[in-house]
């Protein structure tokens, strides 16, 4: 069932199901990497459901590398055609990062260790690591997911900002709450206590009150 998947989960696709789907998408003819995407074990990522999509299938996405125009491809496939793939953490992906990113990555890993949190990449670094194709360039951001307790430690948010201020790249990403909801870390840090933030889940985007989401205790 599709509800066993959350946004940002990685999956591999059955080769025959991939071929059948690709055969319906003549607008993708000529994209050199797509024919063998499934055969080579490259993943898709679970995205949020768009209006009109039902729970009968799992909503999926695939960003093509810059050499193929950075096109974002959306599709939906039955859960039976998918196999979950283990998430890649930041330490595992760090070998694929530019050298200039390494000091910030080390600081981020240390921050995560302080809070018992293992950050995970998404965006260009993730896709370069899991496909072997070139996604990163000089203007790429480092996009990270931070699986957190609820409420979120305030000094995790301030620690992220301190590292981001001195990093060689922009550090972006989401706090992931235990229910799979994603909150942009800067929005959560900056929102007033009586305000709200965008909350992203498999079924769409809602507004969530900030009250109680941030733990004011400095650990």
C-alpha positions in Angstrom: 0.0 0.0 0.0 1.2 3.5 -0.8 0.7 4.7 2.8 3.7 2.6 3.8 5.9 5.2 2.0 6.8 8.7 3.0 8.1 11.7 1.1 11.8 11.4 0.3 11.8 7.5 0.5 13.9 5.9 -2.2 12.6 3.0 -4.2 13.8 0.8 -7.0 11.4 -0.2 -9.8 10.7 -3.5 -11.3 12.3 -3.6 -14.8 9.2 -4.7 -16.6 7.0 -2.1 -14.9 9.5 0.6 -15.7 9.6 -0.4 -19.4 5.8 -0.5 -19.6 5.5 3.0 -18.1 8.3 4.4 -20.2 6.5 3.1 -23.3 3.6 5.4 -22.5 5.8 8.5 -22.3 6.8 9.4 -25.8 7.6 12.9 -24.6 10.6 11.4 -22.9 12.1 9.8 -26.1 15.7 10.7 -26.4 16.6 11.0 -22.7 19.7 8.9 -22.8 19.7 7.6 -19.2 16.0 6.6 -18.9 16.0 3.3 -21.0 18.3 1.5 -18.5 17.3 3.4 -15.3 15.7 0.4 -13.7 18.1 -2.1 -15.1 21.0 -0.2 -13.5 19.3 -0.1 -10.1 18.9 3.7 -10.0 16.1 4.8 -7.7 13.1 7.0 -7.8 12.0 9.2 -4.9 8.6 9.3 -3.3 7.0 12.8 -3.7 3.8 14.3 -2.3 0.6 13.5 -4.1 -0.7 16.0 -6.6 -4.4 17.0 -6.9 -6.4 14.3 -8.6 -3.9 11.5 -7.8 -5.4 8.7 -5.8 -4.0 6.3 -3.2 -4.0 3.4 -5.6 -0.5 4.2 -6.7 2.7 5.6 -5.1 3.6 9.1 -6.3 7.2 9.2 -7.5 9.7 11.7 -9.0 12.9 11.7 -10.9 15.1 14.8 -11.5 17.2 14.4 -14.6 20.9 15.6 -14.4 21.8 19.1 -15.7 23.2 17.6 -18.9 19.7 16.4 -19.7 18.1 19.7 -18.9 17.3 19.2 -15.2 13.8 18.1 -16.1 11.7 16.9 -13.2 9.7 13.8 -14.2 6.6 12.9 -12.2 5.0 9.5 -12.3 3.0 7.1 -10.2 3.3 3.3 -10.0 1.7 0.4 -8.1 3.4 -0.4 -4.8 3.8 -4.0 -6.0 6.2 -2.7 -8.6 8.5 -1.1 -6.1 11.2 -2.2 -3.7 12.2 0.1 -0.8 15.8 1.3 -0.9 17.8 2.1 2.2 18.2 5.8 2.8 21.7 7.3 2.3 23.0 9.3 5.2 25.2 12.4 4.9 28.4 10.6 6.0 27.9 7.9 3.3 27.3 10.6 0.6 30.1 12.9 1.7 32.7 11.3 -0.7 30.6 12.6 -3.6 30.6 16.2 -2.3 33.0 18.9 -3.6 36.1 19.4 -1.5 35.0 22.9 -0.5 31.9 21.4 1.2 33.9 19.1 3.5 34.4 21.5 6.5 30.7 22.3 6.6 29.7 18.6 6.2 32.0 17.7 9.1 30.4 20.4 11.3 26.9 19.2 10.3 27.7 15.6 11.2 29.0 16.8 14.5 25.9 18.8 15.2 23.8 15.8 14.3 25.8 13.6 16.6 25.3 16.1 19.5 21.5 15.6 19.1 21.5 11.9 18.3 20.3 12.7 14.7 21.6 11.3 11.4 21.1 13.9 8.6 20.3 12.6 5.2 20.9 14.3 1.9 18.4 14.9 -0.9 18.7 17.0 -4.0 21.9 17.1 -6.1 24.2 15.4 -3.6 21.9 12.5 -3.1 21.3 11.9 -6.8 25.0 12.1 -7.7 25.7 9.5 -5.0 22.9 7.0 -5.9 23.2 7.3 -9.7 26.8 7.9 -10.4 25.7 10.7 -12.8 26.8 14.3 -12.5 24.2 16.5 -10.7 26.4 18.8 -8.7 27.8 22.1 -10.0 29.4 25.3 -8.6 26.0 26.7 -7.6 24.4 23.6 -6.1 22.9 23.7 -2.6 23.3 21.1 0.1 19.8 19.8 0.8 19.4 17.9 4.0 16.7 16.1 6.0 16.9 16.1 9.8 14.7 13.4 11.4 13.8 15.0 14.7 11.7 14.5 17.8 8.7 16.7 18.3 9.3 19.3 19.7 12.4 20.2 17.7 15.5 21.2 19.8 16.0 25.0 19.4 19.7 24.7 19.5 19.6 22.3 16.5 18.1 25.1 14.5 20.5 27.7 15.8 23.4 25.3 15.2 22.3 24.9 11.6 22.2 28.6 11.1 25.7 29.1 12.6 27.1 26.5 10.2 25.2 27.8 7.2 26.6 31.3 7.8 30.2 30.2 7.2 29.6 27.3 4.7 30.9 27.4 1.1 27.5 26.5 -0.2 23.9 27.2 0.7 22.5 24.7 3.3 18.8 24.0 2.8 16.4 21.3 3.7 13.8 20.1 6.1 13.2 19.0 9.7 11.3 15.6 9.5 8.9 15.1 12.4 8.1 11.6 13.6 4.9 11.5 11.5 6.9 12.2 8.3 5.9 15.8 8.1 8.6 18.1 6.6 9.2 21.6 7.9 11.7 24.0 6.3 14.3 24.5 9.0 14.8 28.2 8.4 11.0 28.9 8.5 10.7 26.9 11.7 13.6 28.8 13.3 12.3 32.3 12.2 8.6 31.9 12.7 7.0 33.7 15.7 5.7 31.5 18.5 2.1 32.5 17.5 2.8 31.9 13.8 2.7 28.9 11.5 4.9 27.1 9.0 4.3 25.1 5.9 4.1 21.4 6.6 4.7 19.0 3.7 3.5 15.4 3.7 2.6 12.7 1.3 -0.9 14.0 0.9 0.0 17.6 0.3 0.9 20.9 2.1 -0.8 22.4 5.1 -0.1 25.1 7.7 1.0 24.0 11.1 1.1 26.1 14.2 4.5 26.8 15.6 3.3 26.6 19.2 4.9 23.6 20.8 7.0 22.7 17.8 10.2 24.1 19.2 11.8 23.0 22.4 13.1 26.1 24.1 15.4 24.2 26.4 19.1 24.5 25.5 20.6 21.0 25.7 
